[in-house]
């Protein structure tokens, strides 16, 4: 049975260091969303971070929320769907240094070198959503929208949202402070046997890998 751990946010260095690879985590506190729209706006265009962000949250969720305005002028969140984190590698080192973020949540993981060269040296871990279609389940853990920044400029999916969350999860601890990654480990195990599986098949059967037949060209 997987170990289940509950963490209060902002996450302390001690709490992050204590998370075993492959354990299940639930979060309580404040989580913020930021993806390429926010990264570009802050890092490339020079807009300042929202005041006090680092004091309120050190957890960056790569997601696009299903948000709608309610009758009292706030927002109702129907669900939060994680997006693929490997698309944001070019921004991460600078973003982590600027914000002091210690936890990234997303799906799909990143290149193994990103864990070892970007996340681990900065004391950052990666949490992944578990399975597909969990957006509504995760939405139940959102208690309130504390703030939303750059909504008009970036739109719902790309804006920075600050969510007040309680028992927010489940998330799987996908990487640790040593730069180990479950995706990388399991990928290597599976790939050992793929050549034998496809041996003797006609060439079109390999097109599931894209425009190259060399699986070492894959990012993930």
N, C-alpha and C positions, 0 to 999 in steps of 0.2 A: 504494500500500500504506500502511495506517495505521501511524503511528509507535508503537512499543511501548516503554513506560518502566516501570522497576521502582523502587519507592520504599520506603525503610525508615521505620518508624514509631517514635515520633511524627514526623509529617511536618514538616520544617523550612519556614520561610517561603520560603527560596530554592528548595526543591524544588517547592513549590506554585506559585510564580511562574513556574517554568520549564515548566509543563505546557501544551502547545499545545491549543487547543480542538479536539476531535475525535480526540485521540490515545488510545491504549489503555494502561491502567495496571494493574499488578499490585502488591499491597501485601504487605509482610512486617513483622510486629511484632504489636501488639495493637490490635484493633478492638472497640468496645463497641456494644451495641444500646440504643437508647432510642427510644420512640415515645410515644403520648399517655398511656399509663398511667404511665410514668416521669415525663414532663413534668408531669403533674397532681400526682403525689405530691411532687415536689420543689418546683415553682414555686408551686403553689396550696396545698398542705398544709404546706409548710415543712420537709419531711424533708431532712436533710443529704445531700450527695453522698457516695458511698463514698470512704473515705480514699485519697488519692493518685491519684485517677482522672486528673487532668490531667497527672500525671507519666508515666502509663503509656500514655495514648492521647489523641489529638486527632481521632479519626475516629469519627463517629456513623453507624451503619448502621441505616436504617429497615427492619426486617425482623422476621419471626417464624421462629425456628428449629424444625426437626424434631428435638427432643431427647428422649432416653430414658435413664433411669438404667441403668448397667451393673453388672456383678457386683462391682466393687471400690468401689462407692459414688460413682463419678464419672458423667459424662454422655458418651454418644455422640451426635454430631451427624450426622444423615443428610443434611441439606440446609438451606439458608437461603434463604428466599424474600423478596425485597424487596417492600415495600409502598409505596403511593403517597404521596409526600412532601408534595404540595400540601395535604393535610388537616391538616398540623401548622404552618401558617404563623403562627397566633396565638401559638405558643410560641417560635418560633425566635430572635427577637432577644434575648429574656431568657435563653434557654438558652445561646446562643453567648457572651453576655457573662459568664455564670456559669462556664462550663466551659472557655472558651478553645478550643473545638473549631474546627478549620480545614478539615475535609473532611466533607461529608455524602454518604452513599451511599443511593440509593433508586431508585425507578422513577417514570416519568411526569412528572418535573420539577415546577416550581412556576410561579406567575404571574410574568410578566416583571418586574413591579415588585418582587417579592421578591428577585430576583437583584441588582437595582440599588440597592435601599433597605436590604436586610437583609444579604445575603451579602457582596457586594463591599466595602462600607465596613468590614467586619470582617475582610477578608482571607481569606474562606472561598470554597471552590469546591464544585461539585456533581458527583458521579460517578453515572452511571446504569448499571444492569445492561443487558446487551446481549441483546435478545430475551426471549422467554418460555420457561419450562421449564428455566431454568439453575440452579435451586436445588441439584440434586445436583452439578452441575459446580462450583459455588462451594463446596459442602460439602467437596470434596476438598482445598481450601486451608486448612481449619481443622485445626490440629495438636492443639489441646487447649482445654479450657474452663478458663481461669484462675480465674474466679469467676462466681457468679451471685447477684444481689441481688434481694430482694423476690419471690422465686419463689412463696412461699406466699400472699402478699398479692395478687399480680397475675397469676399463672399463667405458663405457658411462653411464650406469645406476647408478653406485655406486660412481663415481667421484664427487668432489665438483665443482659445476658450480656457477659462479657469473653472474647473469643476470641483465642488465640494463632494467628496465621495465617502462612502462607508461600506466596509467589507466589499470593496471593489475588486472583482475578479470572477473566476479564477484565472491566474496567469502562471505560466511555467517558467522557472528560472532556467534560461537558455544559455547564459554565459556567466562566468564567475570572474573574480579579480585576478586569476592567473591567465585569463584569456582563453580558457577552455570553452568550447561551444558544443552543445548537444547536436545541432544541425551538422556541424563539421564532422563530429565523431561518427554519427549514424550514417552520414553520407558516404564516408570512406568505407564503412562496413558493407553497405549495400552495393557500392560501386565495384567491390572486389569480384562480385559474381555476375555483373551485368554483361561482360563480354561473352561469357559462356551462355547466357540466356539468349543473346541475339546471334550467336554463332550460326552460320548457315542460312540466315534469313536474307531475302533480297534487299537491296539497298534502300528502297522506299520505306522499309520498316524502321529505318533509323531517322527518318525525317521528323519524328517527334522531338528531337533535340534542336530543331531549328535549321538554320542554313549551313551548319557545319556538322560533319559526322564525328568530329573529335570531341569527346565529352570533356576533355580537359579544358576546352575553351569556355565552358559554362562558368558563370559567376557563382551561382549557388548550386 
